[in-house]
């Protein structure tokens, strides 16, 4: 048990920031991203003994995170929406500087992408190797490169539209 605990701590410390960014890309807000991060690492802990080393542990953790986020989003689609939530999420403090505004706009645009596109571009921004991303999604690396190109085109259109507003 001591070895598992130490191994988990090392895995958590190494991967938490990238998994948090991934969860934030799906969730769109910090509190929900933290919850999804926690859920992801609970599943990692519970299944650590079952990891078979058939892929990199980072790929395995990303798969868990993707599935956790997608499961959450599917469950949320079936819940009635609070009409104030969009207003509250779009309200920003006045002291946010220009760079933070651009980053916030980028994540707002990413949140408008389809679920898988959102996950792929978040992983690209986290500088995850293309081969690892392809493994997470069960596609070839060539297919992934085409998807990334198309996602970037969509994201550019969305970003330019919002930047003009």
C-alpha positions as a Python dict, from the first residue, in 0.01 Angstrom:
ca = {
    (1, 'X'): (0, 0, 0),
    (2, 'X'): (288, 236, 79),
    (3, 'X'): (429, 190, -272),
    (4, 'X'): (90, 256, -433),
    (5, 'X'): (46, 571, -226),
    (6, 'X'): (389, 702, -322),
    (7, 'X'): (340, 609, -687),
    (8, 'X'): (3, 785, -692),
    (9, 'X'): (149, 1101, -535),
    (10, 'X'): (418, 1113, -803),
    (11, 'X'): (164, 1056, -1081),
    (12, 'X'): (-69, 1320, -939),
    (13, 'X'): (204, 1580, -900),
    (14, 'X'): (336, 1515, -1250),
    (15, 'X'): (1, 1521, -1434),
    (16, 'X'): (-241, 1735, -1232),
    (17, 'X'): (-182, 2067, -1407),
    (18, 'X'): (-229, 1924, -1757),
    (19, 'X'): (-536, 1727, -1652),
    (20, 'X'): (-675, 2038, -1482),
    (21, 'X'): (-636, 2236, -1807),
    (22, 'X'): (-805, 1957, -1995),
    (23, 'X'): (-1095, 1954, -1746),
    (24, 'X'): (-1114, 2334, -1759),
    (25, 'X'): (-1142, 2315, -2137),
    (26, 'X'): (-1449, 2098, -2096),
    (27, 'X'): (-1598, 2263, -1790),
    (28, 'X'): (-1543, 2628, -1867),
    (29, 'X'): (-1510, 2722, -1500),
    (30, 'X'): (-1252, 2660, -1230),
    (31, 'X'): (-1473, 2499, -966),
    (32, 'X'): (-1618, 2240, -1201),
    (33, 'X'): (-1272, 2174, -1347),
    (34, 'X'): (-1143, 2102, -995),
    (35, 'X'): (-1431, 1861, -937),
    (36, 'X'): (-1361, 1681, -1265),
    (37, 'X'): (-990, 1672, -1182),
    (38, 'X'): (-1069, 1516, -846),
    (39, 'X'): (-1305, 1262, -1004),
    (40, 'X'): (-1038, 1173, -1259),
    (41, 'X'): (-771, 1110, -998),
    (42, 'X'): (-1009, 912, -779),
    (43, 'X'): (-1056, 681, -1076),
    (44, 'X'): (-680, 672, -1133),
    (45, 'X'): (-629, 571, -768),
    (46, 'X'): (-901, 306, -782),
    (47, 'X'): (-762, 154, -1103),
    (48, 'X'): (-388, 206, -1062),
    (49, 'X'): (-335, -165, -995),
    (50, 'X'): (-513, -245, -1323),
    (51, 'X'): (-286, -28, -1540),
    (52, 'X'): (-118, -271, -1781),
    (53, 'X'): (161, -50, -1922),
    (54, 'X'): (29, -101, -2277),
    (55, 'X'): (53, 274, -2329),
    (56, 'X'): (215, 564, -2148),
    (57, 'X'): (57, 635, -1810),
    (58, 'X'): (-15, 990, -1931),
    (59, 'X'): (-223, 847, -2217),
    (60, 'X'): (-412, 625, -1973),
    (61, 'X'): (-481, 922, -1742),
    (62, 'X'): (-597, 1137, -2035),
    (63, 'X'): (-840, 862, -2137),
    (64, 'X'): (-980, 857, -1785),
    (65, 'X'): (-1007, 1237, -1782),
    (66, 'X'): (-1177, 1246, -2125),
    (67, 'X'): (-1427, 981, -2019),
    (68, 'X'): (-1492, 1158, -1688),
    (69, 'X'): (-1554, 1491, -1863),
    (70, 'X'): (-1771, 1339, -2134),
    (71, 'X'): (-1979, 1147, -1877),
    (72, 'X'): (-2034, 1467, -1684),
    (73, 'X'): (-2132, 1664, -1994),
    (74, 'X'): (-2377, 1394, -2103),
    (75, 'X'): (-2541, 1398, -1761),
    (76, 'X'): (-2562, 1778, -1767),
    (77, 'X'): (-2742, 1780, -2102),
    (78, 'X'): (-3034, 1606, -1935),
    (79, 'X'): (-3066, 1863, -1656),
    (80, 'X'): (-3270, 2182, -1690),
    (81, 'X'): (-3047, 2485, -1743),
    (82, 'X'): (-3037, 2775, -1500),
    (83, 'X'): (-3101, 3092, -1704),
    (84, 'X'): (-2863, 3296, -1486),
    (85, 'X'): (-2563, 3065, -1535),
    (86, 'X'): (-2448, 3219, -1866),
    (87, 'X'): (-2479, 3570, -1725),
    (88, 'X'): (-2279, 3479, -1414),
    (89, 'X'): (-2007, 3295, -1610),
    (90, 'X'): (-1963, 3585, -1853),
    (91, 'X'): (-1932, 3845, -1575),
    (92, 'X'): (-1563, 3933, -1538),
    (93, 'X'): (-1389, 4151, -1277),
    (94, 'X'): (-1273, 4487, -1409),
    (95, 'X'): (-910, 4433, -1311),
    (96, 'X'): (-846, 4150, -1559),
    (97, 'X'): (-555, 4253, -1780),
    (98, 'X'): (-550, 4228, -2158),
    (99, 'X'): (-357, 3898, -2174),
    (100, 'X'): (-600, 3734, -1930),
    (101, 'X'): (-888, 3866, -2138),
    (102, 'X'): (-739, 3707, -2450),
    (103, 'X'): (-687, 3376, -2270),
    (104, 'X'): (-1042, 3391, -2132),
    (105, 'X'): (-1174, 3463, -2482),
    (106, 'X'): (-973, 3172, -2621),
    (107, 'X'): (-1122, 2933, -2364),
    (108, 'X'): (-1468, 3076, -2428),
    (109, 'X'): (-1417, 2999, -2797),
    (110, 'X'): (-1281, 2651, -2720),
    (111, 'X'): (-1594, 2586, -2515),
    (112, 'X'): (-1803, 2649, -2828),
    (113, 'X'): (-1635, 2360, -3011),
    (114, 'X'): (-1779, 2009, -3015),
    (115, 'X'): (-1675, 1790, -2722),
    (116, 'X'): (-1404, 1586, -2897),
    (117, 'X'): (-1265, 1891, -3077),
    (118, 'X'): (-1247, 2075, -2745),
    (119, 'X'): (-1056, 1787, -2589),
    (120, 'X'): (-813, 1753, -2880),
    (121, 'X'): (-726, 2123, -2895),
    (122, 'X'): (-683, 2138, -2517),
    (123, 'X'): (-437, 1851, -2536),
    (124, 'X'): (-253, 2024, -2823),
    (125, 'X'): (-228, 2341, -2614),
    (126, 'X'): (-88, 2128, -2332),
    (127, 'X'): (179, 2007, -2576),
    (128, 'X'): (75, 1642, -2552),
    (129, 'X'): (246, 1433, -2821),
    (130, 'X'): (28, 1372, -3126),
    (131, 'X'): (78, 997, -3096),
    (132, 'X'): (-58, 1006, -2740),
    (133, 'X'): (-358, 1214, -2844),
    (134, 'X'): (-428, 976, -3132),
    (135, 'X'): (-418, 682, -2889),
    (136, 'X'): (-659, 854, -2651),
    (137, 'X'): (-910, 897, -2934),
    (138, 'X'): (-839, 569, -3110),
    (139, 'X'): (-747, 729, -3443),
    (140, 'X'): (-435, 736, -3660),
    (141, 'X'): (-184, 1014, -3619),
    (142, 'X'): (-252, 1127, -3978),
    (143, 'X'): (-625, 1149, -3907),
    (144, 'X'): (-546, 1345, -3592),
    (145, 'X'): (-338, 1598, -3786),
    (146, 'X'): (-628, 1657, -4026),
    (147, 'X'): (-867, 1700, -3731),
    (148, 'X'): (-630, 1947, -3562),
    (149, 'X'): (-604, 2153, -3881),
    (150, 'X'): (-984, 2169, -3909),
    (151, 'X'): (-1025, 2248, -3539),
    (152, 'X'): (-777, 2535, -3568),
    (153, 'X'): (-972, 2673, -3865),
    (154, 'X'): (-1300, 2657, -3669),
    (155, 'X'): (-1137, 2808, -3363),
    (156, 'X'): (-989, 3093, -3566),
    (157, 'X'): (-1332, 3174, -3712),
    (158, 'X'): (-1495, 3169, -3368),
    (159, 'X'): (-1215, 3375, -3212),
    (160, 'X'): (-1221, 3637, -3490),
    (161, 'X'): (-1599, 3667, -3461),
    (162, 'X'): (-1580, 3728, -3084),
    (163, 'X'): (-1277, 3958, -3111),
    (164, 'X'): (-1479, 4188, -3343),
    (165, 'X'): (-1767, 4217, -3096),
}
